[in-house]
Amino acid sequence: MKVLGDTKGVVLVVAIILITMMVLTLFVMFYKLVHITQAQAQSITFLDRFWDSKRLDEIYGVAERLKRSPIAAMFRAGYVELSKVKRSREGAHGQMGMGMEAQVSMHERAGDADNVERAMARARLAENTKLENLLPFLATTGSAAPFIGLFGTVWGIMEAFMAISAAGSADLAAVAGPIAEALIATAMALASAIPAVVAYNYFQRRLKVLNAEMTNFASDFMNIVKRHFF
């Protein structure tokens, strides 16, 4: 490439960094688009099956197949914890006889419900971490790339003027070429930063919607659990 061939030293390093950031930005954009789209699509499928089904074990089977859905992951965590609570109660009930149910205090019932809620909260945190993975790179590129490009441009212009000063010539032909080459760094920086900022804001918006759905599901599921099991 002529720009890289003509640009030397620091400007060349800046150009390589910006090209690398541009390529990585495109990769992250494509990867997160597929990831978040699958998460939303599978979550819609899971919610449809959840509200249509009448048995939690059937829903768990559906959730096991929807690995990309964060809502399905939350349900699996809550279901597993609920199953542990039920087995623990049944075991204690078998040991102490038919009067066991009356010996379960309201505090113990609330504690069991809290365990299920905490399990879902942990799953939600883990899923949010997965969904937000690589997004900080887009934010970093959007904020840092213009400064990197500006640094390359300033350095290139400085070298151009130093070369002109050494040659003793200051006509337009001698100045225009080196300065134009230096400005390429700024153009490359904007080409990296603009898509990164747009993609970051777009993905953050979609994640807010998905996170709201996760919050609503957690509330609805806990209401069902408390009504039928506690």
C-alpha positions as CSV (number, residue, x, y, z in Angstrom):
1,M,0.0,0.0,0.0
2,K,1.4,3.4,-1.0
3,V,0.4,5.0,2.3
4,L,2.2,2.5,4.3
5,G,5.2,2.5,1.9
6,D,5.6,6.2,2.2
7,T,4.9,6.5,5.9
8,K,7.8,5.8,8.1
9,G,8.5,5.2,11.8
10,V,5.8,6.2,14.3
11,V,3.2,6.9,11.6
12,L,3.7,3.4,10.2
13,V,3.1,1.9,13.7
14,V,0.0,4.0,14.2
15,A,-1.3,2.8,10.8
16,I,-0.8,-0.8,11.7
17,I,-2.5,-0.4,15.1
18,L,-5.5,1.3,13.5
19,I,-5.8,-1.4,10.8
20,T,-5.7,-4.0,13.5
21,M,-8.4,-2.2,15.5
22,M,-10.5,-1.9,12.4
23,V,-10.3,-5.6,11.6
24,L,-11.0,-6.6,15.3
25,T,-13.9,-4.2,15.4
26,L,-15.6,-5.8,12.4
27,F,-15.0,-9.3,13.9
28,V,-16.5,-8.2,17.3
29,M,-19.5,-6.6,15.6
30,F,-20.3,-9.7,13.6
31,Y,-19.8,-12.0,16.6
32,K,-21.9,-10.0,19.0
33,L,-24.6,-9.6,16.4
34,V,-24.9,-13.3,16.0
35,H,-24.6,-13.9,19.8
36,I,-27.2,-11.4,20.9
37,T,-29.6,-12.3,18.1
38,Q,-29.5,-16.0,19.1
39,A,-30.0,-15.0,22.8
40,Q,-33.1,-13.0,22.0
41,A,-34.5,-15.5,19.6
42,Q,-34.1,-18.4,22.0
43,S,-35.4,-16.4,24.9
44,I,-38.6,-15.7,23.0
45,T,-38.9,-19.4,22.2
46,F,-38.4,-20.3,25.9
47,L,-40.9,-17.8,27.2
48,D,-43.5,-19.1,24.7
49,R,-43.0,-22.6,25.9
50,F,-42.8,-21.6,29.6
51,W,-46.2,-19.9,29.6
52,D,-47.8,-22.7,27.5
53,S,-46.5,-25.5,29.7
54,K,-48.0,-26.8,32.9
55,R,-45.1,-28.8,34.3
56,L,-41.7,-27.4,35.4
57,D,-39.8,-30.6,34.5
58,E,-41.1,-30.2,30.9
59,I,-39.9,-26.6,30.8
60,Y,-36.5,-27.7,32.2
61,G,-36.2,-30.1,29.2
62,V,-36.9,-27.2,26.8
63,A,-34.4,-24.9,28.7
64,E,-31.7,-27.6,28.4
65,R,-31.9,-27.3,24.6
66,L,-31.8,-23.5,24.5
67,K,-28.2,-23.0,25.6
68,R,-28.0,-19.4,24.2
69,S,-31.0,-18.1,26.1
70,P,-30.0,-16.2,29.3
71,I,-33.6,-16.5,30.5
72,A,-33.5,-20.3,30.1
73,A,-30.2,-20.3,32.0
74,M,-31.9,-18.4,34.9
75,F,-34.8,-20.9,34.9
76,R,-32.4,-23.9,35.0
77,A,-30.6,-22.4,38.0
78,G,-33.8,-21.7,39.8
79,Y,-35.3,-25.1,39.0
80,V,-32.2,-26.9,40.2
81,E,-32.2,-24.9,43.5
82,L,-35.9,-25.5,43.9
83,S,-35.4,-29.2,43.4
84,K,-32.8,-29.3,46.1
85,V,-35.1,-27.5,48.5
86,K,-37.9,-30.0,47.8
87,R,-35.6,-33.0,48.2
88,S,-34.3,-31.6,51.5
89,R,-37.9,-31.0,52.8
90,E,-39.0,-34.5,51.7
91,G,-36.1,-36.1,53.4
92,A,-36.7,-34.3,56.6
93,H,-40.4,-35.0,56.3
94,G,-39.7,-38.7,55.9
95,Q,-37.5,-38.7,59.0
96,M,-39.9,-36.7,61.3
97,G,-43.2,-38.0,60.2
98,M,-46.5,-36.3,59.1
99,G,-46.1,-33.4,61.5
100,M,-43.1,-32.1,59.6
101,E,-45.0,-29.6,57.5
102,A,-46.4,-27.8,60.5
103,Q,-42.9,-27.5,61.9
104,V,-41.6,-25.5,58.9
105,S,-41.6,-21.9,60.1
106,M,-42.4,-18.9,57.9
107,H,-38.8,-17.9,58.4
108,E,-37.6,-21.2,56.9
109,R,-40.0,-20.9,54.0
110,A,-38.8,-17.4,53.3
111,G,-35.2,-18.7,53.5
112,D,-35.9,-21.4,50.9
113,A,-37.5,-18.9,48.6
114,D,-34.5,-16.6,49.0
115,N,-32.2,-19.5,48.0
116,V,-34.0,-19.9,44.7
117,E,-34.0,-16.2,44.1
118,R,-30.2,-16.0,44.8
119,A,-29.5,-18.9,42.4
120,M,-31.4,-17.0,39.7
121,A,-29.6,-13.8,40.5
122,R,-26.2,-15.6,40.2
123,A,-27.2,-17.1,36.9
124,R,-28.4,-13.7,35.6
125,L,-25.1,-12.1,36.6
126,A,-23.2,-14.8,34.8
127,E,-25.3,-14.5,31.6
128,N,-25.0,-10.7,31.6
129,T,-21.2,-11.1,31.8
130,K,-21.3,-13.4,28.8
131,L,-23.6,-11.0,26.8
132,E,-21.4,-8.0,27.6
133,N,-18.2,-9.8,26.7
134,L,-16.1,-8.0,24.1
135,L,-18.3,-4.9,24.2
136,P,-15.7,-3.0,26.2
137,F,-13.4,-3.4,23.2
138,L,-15.8,-1.5,21.0
139,A,-16.1,1.3,23.6
140,T,-12.3,1.5,23.9
141,T,-11.9,1.6,20.1
142,G,-14.5,4.3,19.8
143,S,-12.8,6.5,22.4
144,A,-9.1,5.7,21.8
145,A,-8.9,5.4,18.0
146,P,-9.4,9.1,17.2
147,F,-6.6,10.0,19.6
148,I,-4.3,7.4,18.2
149,G,-5.0,8.7,14.7
150,L,-4.5,12.3,15.8
151,F,-1.1,11.3,17.3
152,G,-0.1,9.7,14.0
153,T,-1.3,12.8,12.0
154,V,0.6,15.2,14.2
155,W,3.7,13.1,14.1
156,G,3.5,12.8,10.3
157,I,3.0,16.5,9.8
158,M,5.9,17.2,12.2
159,E,8.2,14.9,10.1
160,A,7.0,16.5,6.9
161,F,7.9,20.0,8.1
162,M,11.2,18.8,9.4
163,A,12.0,17.2,6.0
164,I,10.9,20.4,4.2
165,S,13.1,22.5,6.5
166,A,16.1,20.2,5.8
167,A,15.5,20.4,2.1
168,G,15.1,24.2,2.1
169,S,12.0,24.0,-0.1
170,A,8.5,25.2,1.0
171,D,6.5,25.1,-2.2
172,L,3.0,23.6,-2.3
173,A,4.1,20.4,-4.0
174,A,6.6,19.7,-1.3
175,V,4.1,20.3,1.5
176,A,0.9,18.8,0.2
177,G,2.1,15.2,-0.3
178,P,3.6,14.5,3.2
179,I,0.7,16.3,4.9
180,A,-1.9,14.3,2.9
181,E,-0.1,11.1,3.9
182,A,-0.2,12.2,7.6
183,L,-3.9,12.9,7.4
184,I,-4.5,9.3,6.4
185,A,-4.0,8.3,10.0
186,T,-6.9,10.5,11.1
187,A,-9.1,9.0,8.3
188,M,-8.3,5.5,9.4
189,A,-9.0,6.4,13.0
190,L,-12.4,7.7,12.2
191,A,-13.1,4.6,10.1
192,S,-12.4,2.5,13.2
193,A,-14.1,4.6,15.8
194,I,-17.4,5.5,14.1
195,P,-18.5,1.9,13.5
196,A,-17.3,0.9,17.0
197,V,-19.4,3.6,18.7
198,V,-22.5,2.9,16.6
199,A,-22.2,-0.8,17.2
200,Y,-21.6,-0.4,21.0
201,N,-24.7,1.8,21.4
202,Y,-26.8,-0.6,19.3
203,F,-25.7,-3.6,21.3
204,Q,-26.2,-1.8,24.6
205,R,-29.7,-1.0,23.6
206,R,-30.5,-4.6,22.8
207,L,-29.0,-5.8,26.0
208,K,-31.1,-3.4,28.0
209,V,-34.2,-4.8,26.4
210,L,-33.0,-8.4,27.1
211,N,-32.1,-7.5,30.7
212,A,-35.6,-6.1,31.3
213,E,-37.0,-9.3,30.0
214,M,-34.8,-11.2,32.4
215,T,-35.9,-9.1,35.3
216,N,-39.6,-9.6,34.5
217,F,-39.1,-13.3,34.1
218,A,-37.3,-13.6,37.5
219,S,-40.2,-11.7,39.2
220,D,-42.9,-13.8,37.5
221,F,-41.1,-17.1,38.2
222,M,-40.6,-16.3,41.9
223,N,-44.2,-15.4,42.2
224,I,-45.2,-18.8,40.8
225,V,-42.7,-20.6,43.1
226,K,-43.8,-18.8,46.2
227,R,-47.5,-19.4,45.4
228,H,-47.2,-23.1,44.7
229,F,-44.2,-24.3,46.7
230,F,-43.8,-21.9,49.7
